[in-house]
Amino acid sequence: MSAKSVEGLPASMRGLALLAIVALSGTPFVHHLSASPPSQSHGKQAQANEASATCGTCHVAVVRNYSAAPMRHAMEPDGANSELIAHPDLKTTIGLYTYRVTTKGGHTTYSVTDGSNTISTPIEWIFGQKTQTWVLEKDGRFYESLVSYYPRDNTLDVTPDDANIKPSTLLEAMGRPVSTAEVRTCFDCHASGLVPGEKLVTAKTIPGIGCERCHEGAQQHMTDAAADNFKTIPKHLKRLDAQQVSNFCGQCHRTFDNVIRDRLHGNGTVRFQPYRLELSKCFVGNDPRISCIACHNPHQPADRVASHYDAKCLACHSSNNASSAMHSAKICPVSKSNCTTCHMPKTDIPGNHAQFTDHYIRVVKTGEDYPQ
């Protein structure tokens, strides 16, 4: 029996059925489906684990898989990041300033010195699991660290989009000051627990993207489920069309409108997958075969093997699907395998020490400039 099938049982049997499912799965019945927020005294990582485990009472496999997904680790608290633990002493010199990120005893410190004076501050919030930037707090103000960590080359270097900053003081070298609105956006896309319209209280945020962040109404659903009411179920995102999915994911990954409105240009836009996908000729907005979730399960780590996506491409580009009610698709005359290696090339961002898959699906011409 699955948790979904519990809905069809009489109310008197649902509670026992849920307990049976949990017992068979080996997952503890956390909070008995309580929607109460996790205790603040347990620490930030414990809060995140408890919040997910509560949904995992019924959605066992989904939560288990999601525990390793990048969004689940979009933000991590001090002491929880494996990259910093594995590299406890990172150091680089940029211009007149030397930066050092040291991890010891479960805590990480960010320091910058000009040779005479030094500013040191604890890193409390790690934005990104692998490549990562830090939001620092000093004297009641927030700053974006002027250097970030890049795991491909195991190095510290200038934070993306900050290369044009030429610091003239030690404080400016530490980081770029960010407004309250901007830092709220950072937390809103990397953490959970923010309430729209309420003042940002960082201590109340829960690291990583939790269930409620994408599945609005999940807390109410858990409360009602505890009372044997299974009518308030969060909206199923698979029922959105491709354009709606793109706009939904684009809340954090940037929509087409975001990029155009903010006049963003250059190789850096390769990070904005919804925007790049919408540039594709095959993106028509209402075809479910060409959307973010057609290729990616957000509850799981992205598959890095090119052949994994062949079936997704051939759902349109094959003799069986050459034409449809949505649109017609040409059949590739070159190959029927590893499609993304040709049509979704890897792109380097200068100074970013990383490659990104360009989601602008197209016939790529050798030597062409990065297409805007």
C-alpha positions in Angstrom: 0.0 0.0 0.0 1.2 3.5 -0.8 0.6 6.7 1.2 -1.5 7.9 -1.8 -3.8 4.9 -1.5 -4.6 5.8 2.1 -7.0 8.5 0.8 -9.5 5.8 -0.4 -9.8 4.2 3.1 -12.4 4.9 5.6 -11.4 7.7 8.1 -11.2 5.2 11.0 -8.5 3.2 9.1 -6.3 5.9 7.7 -4.2 6.5 10.8 -3.4 2.8 11.2 -2.6 2.5 7.5 -0.2 5.4 7.7 1.5 3.7 10.7 1.8 0.5 8.8 3.4 2.2 5.8 5.9 3.9 8.0 6.7 0.6 9.9 7.3 -1.3 6.6 9.5 1.5 5.2 11.7 1.7 8.3 11.1 5.4 8.6 10.2 6.8 12.0 6.8 8.4 12.4 8.2 11.9 13.0 6.0 14.3 14.9 2.9 12.1 14.1 2.3 14.4 11.0 2.4 17.5 13.2 2.8 20.7 11.4 4.5 22.4 14.3 7.8 24.1 13.3 11.0 22.3 14.5 12.4 23.6 17.7 14.8 26.5 17.4 17.1 25.0 20.1 17.9 22.0 17.9 20.2 24.0 15.6 19.7 25.0 11.9 20.7 21.6 10.4 18.4 19.7 12.8 15.6 22.0 11.8 16.1 21.3 8.2 16.3 17.5 8.8 13.1 17.5 11.0 11.1 19.5 8.5 11.9 17.1 5.7 11.4 14.1 7.8 7.9 15.2 8.7 6.9 15.0 5.0 8.9 11.8 4.8 6.4 10.1 7.1 4.3 9.4 4.0 6.5 10.4 1.1 9.4 8.2 2.1 11.1 7.6 -1.3 10.8 11.3 -2.4 12.3 12.7 0.8 15.1 10.0 0.8 16.1 11.0 -2.7 15.7 14.7 -2.1 18.2 14.5 0.8 21.0 14.5 -1.8 19.5 16.9 -4.3 21.3 20.2 -4.9 18.3 22.4 -3.9 18.1 20.6 -0.5 21.7 21.9 0.1 21.3 25.3 -1.6 22.3 26.8 1.8 24.1 25.1 4.6 24.9 26.3 8.1 28.3 26.7 9.6 30.0 23.3 10.2 27.8 21.3 7.7 29.6 21.8 4.4 31.7 18.9 3.3 33.9 21.0 0.9 35.0 23.3 3.7 35.6 20.4 6.1 37.7 18.7 3.4 39.7 21.9 2.7 40.1 23.5 6.1 42.7 26.1 5.1 42.0 28.0 1.8 44.1 31.0 0.9 44.5 33.4 -2.0 45.9 36.9 -2.8 44.0 39.2 -5.1 45.7 42.6 -5.6 46.6 44.2 -2.3 44.6 41.8 -0.2 45.0 38.3 1.1 42.0 36.1 1.8 41.8 33.1 4.1 39.0 30.7 4.9 39.8 28.4 7.8 37.6 25.6 9.2 38.4 24.3 12.7 36.3 22.7 15.4 33.2 22.7 13.3 33.3 26.5 12.6 34.6 28.4 9.6 36.1 31.9 9.6 36.5 34.3 6.7 39.5 36.7 6.9 41.0 39.4 4.7 44.2 41.4 5.4 46.2 44.1 3.7 49.3 43.1 5.6 48.9 45.6 8.4 45.3 45.1 9.5 42.9 42.2 9.3 39.1 41.7 9.3 37.8 38.3 10.5 34.2 37.2 10.7 32.5 33.9 11.1 30.8 32.3 8.2 27.3 31.4 9.3 25.5 30.9 6.0 27.0 29.0 3.1 25.2 29.6 -0.2 25.9 26.7 -2.5 26.9 23.1 -1.7 29.9 22.9 -4.0 30.7 26.3 -5.6 29.8 28.6 -2.8 29.6 32.3 -1.8 29.1 33.5 1.7 26.8 36.2 3.1 28.6 37.9 6.0 27.3 40.0 8.8 29.4 42.8 10.4 28.2 45.7 12.6 24.6 45.0 11.8 25.1 45.1 8.0 25.2 42.3 5.4 27.9 41.8 2.9 28.4 39.3 0.0 31.9 37.9 0.3 34.2 39.3 -2.4 35.8 35.9 -2.9 34.0 32.5 -3.4 35.1 28.9 -3.3 35.4 27.0 -6.6 35.7 23.2 -6.1 36.8 22.4 -9.7 40.2 24.1 -9.1 40.0 23.9 -5.3 40.5 27.7 -5.1 39.3 31.0 -3.8 38.6 33.6 -6.4 36.5 36.7 -7.1 32.8 36.1 -6.6 30.7 36.0 -9.8 29.6 39.5 -11.0 32.1 41.2 -8.6 35.1 41.2 -10.9 34.7 45.0 -11.6 34.9 45.9 -7.9 38.3 47.5 -7.1 38.4 47.8 -3.3 40.2 50.8 -1.8 39.6 49.9 1.9 39.8 46.7 3.9 36.1 46.7 4.5 35.4 47.0 0.8 37.8 44.1 0.2 35.9 42.0 2.7 32.7 42.1 0.7 30.1 43.9 -1.3 27.4 45.5 0.9 24.0 44.2 0.1 20.6 45.8 0.8 18.0 44.3 3.0 15.9 43.5 -0.1 18.8 41.8 -1.9 19.8 39.7 1.1 16.2 38.6 1.5 16.2 37.4 -2.1 19.4 35.4 -1.4 17.7 33.7 1.6 14.4 33.2 -0.2 16.1 31.2 -3.0 18.5 29.3 -0.8 16.6 28.7 2.4 13.1 28.0 3.8 10.9 29.5 6.5 10.6 33.1 5.2 7.2 34.6 5.5 6.1 36.9 2.6 5.7 40.5 3.9 7.5 39.8 7.2 10.9 41.1 8.2 13.8 38.8 7.5 15.0 37.1 10.7 18.0 35.0 9.7 17.9 33.0 12.9 14.4 31.7 11.9 15.4 30.6 8.4 15.9 26.9 7.7 18.9 26.0 5.4 18.1 24.6 2.0 14.9 24.4 0.0 12.3 22.6 2.0 9.1 21.0 0.8 6.9 24.0 1.6 9.0 26.3 -0.5 7.8 24.7 -3.7 4.8 22.8 -2.5 2.7 25.7 -1.1 0.2 24.4 1.5 2.3 21.4 2.6 2.1 22.4 6.2 -1.7 22.7 6.1 -1.8 19.4 4.3 0.1 17.7 7.2 -2.1 19.3 9.8 -5.2 18.1 7.9 -3.8 14.6 7.3 -3.3 14.2 11.1 -7.0 14.7 11.4 -7.7 12.2 8.6 -8.5 14.9 6.1 -6.8 14.3 2.7 -8.7 17.0 0.7 -6.1 19.8 1.1 -3.3 18.5 -1.1 -0.7 20.9 -2.5 -0.9 21.7 -6.2 0.7 19.1 -8.4 3.5 20.9 -10.3 3.4 18.3 -13.1 0.1 19.7 -14.2 1.7 23.1 -15.1 2.4 23.6 -18.7 6.0 24.3 -19.9 5.7 28.1 -19.7 4.3 27.9 -16.2 7.1 25.5 -15.1 9.7 27.9 -16.6 8.2 30.8 -14.7 8.0 28.8 -11.5 11.6 27.5 -11.6 12.7 31.0 -12.8 11.7 32.5 -9.5 15.2 31.6 -8.5 16.9 30.5 -11.8 15.7 33.6 -13.6 12.9 33.9 -16.1 13.2 35.2 -19.6 11.5 38.4 -18.5 14.1 38.8 -15.6 17.0 38.6 -18.0 15.5 41.0 -20.5 14.4 43.5 -17.9 17.7 43.5 -16.1 19.6 43.7 -19.4 21.8 40.8 -18.6 24.3 39.8 -21.3 27.3 37.6 -22.0 28.3 34.1 -21.0 27.0 34.6 -17.5 23.4 34.2 -18.7 24.2 30.4 -19.2 23.4 30.1 -15.5 19.8 31.2 -16.1 18.4 27.9 -17.5 14.7 28.9 -17.9 15.8 32.0 -20.0 18.1 29.9 -22.2 15.6 27.2 -22.7 13.0 29.6 -23.9 15.4 30.8 -26.6 15.2 27.4 -28.1 13.1 27.0 -31.3 11.5 23.9 -29.9 10.2 25.7 -26.8 6.5 26.5 -27.5 5.2 26.9 -24.0 2.5 24.3 -23.9 4.3 21.1 -24.9 5.1 19.1 -21.8 8.0 17.3 -23.5 10.1 20.5 -23.4 10.1 21.9 -19.9 12.4 21.9 -16.9 10.7 18.9 -15.2 10.5 17.0 -18.5 14.2 16.4 -18.2 15.0 17.0 -14.5 13.4 15.5 -11.4 14.0 18.3 -8.8 13.8 15.7 -6.0 17.0 14.1 -7.3 20.6 15.1 -8.2 20.9 16.0 -11.9 22.2 13.1 -14.0 25.6 14.1 -15.5 25.7 11.4 -18.2 24.8 12.8 -21.6 23.0 9.6 -22.8 20.5 9.8 -19.9 18.8 12.6 -21.8 18.6 10.9 -25.2 15.1 9.6 -24.6 14.0 13.1 -23.7 15.2 14.4 -27.0 13.9 11.5 -29.0 10.4 12.1 -27.5 10.2 14.7 -30.2 13.1 14.1 -32.6 12.4 10.6 -33.9 10.4 9.0 -36.7 7.6 8.1 -34.3 7.3 11.7 -33.2 8.3 13.7 -36.2 5.0 15.5 -36.1 2.5 16.1 -33.4 -0.4 18.3 -32.5 2.1 20.6 -30.8 4.7 21.0 -33.4 6.9 19.1 -35.9 10.5 18.3 -35.0 13.3 17.5 -37.4 15.2 14.3 -37.1 19.0 14.7 -36.5 20.9 13.3 -39.5 24.1 12.9 -37.5 23.3 10.8 -34.5 20.6 9.4 -32.2 22.7 9.3 -29.1 24.5 11.8 -26.7 22.3 14.5 -28.2 23.2 17.1 -25.6 26.9 17.0 -26.3 26.2 18.7 -29.6 23.0 20.6 -29.1 23.5 21.8 -25.5 27.2 22.7 -25.3 29.1 23.3 -22.1 30.0 26.9 -21.6 32.7 28.5 -19.4 32.1 31.7 -17.6 35.3 33.7 -17.5 36.8 33.6 -14.0 34.1 31.3 -12.7 36.2 28.1 -12.6 33.1 26.1 -13.8 31.2 25.0 -16.8 27.5 25.2 -17.3 25.3 23.3 -19.7 23.7 25.8 -22.1 20.0 25.1 -22.2 19.5 27.0 -25.5 18.9 23.9 -27.6 20.2 24.6 -31.2 22.4 23.5 -34.0 25.8 24.6 -32.7 28.2 26.0 -35.3 32.0 25.6 -34.7 33.6 28.8 -33.6 30.4 30.8 -33.2 30.2 33.5 -30.5 28.1 32.8 -27.4 24.5 33.4 -28.7 22.5 36.0 -26.7 
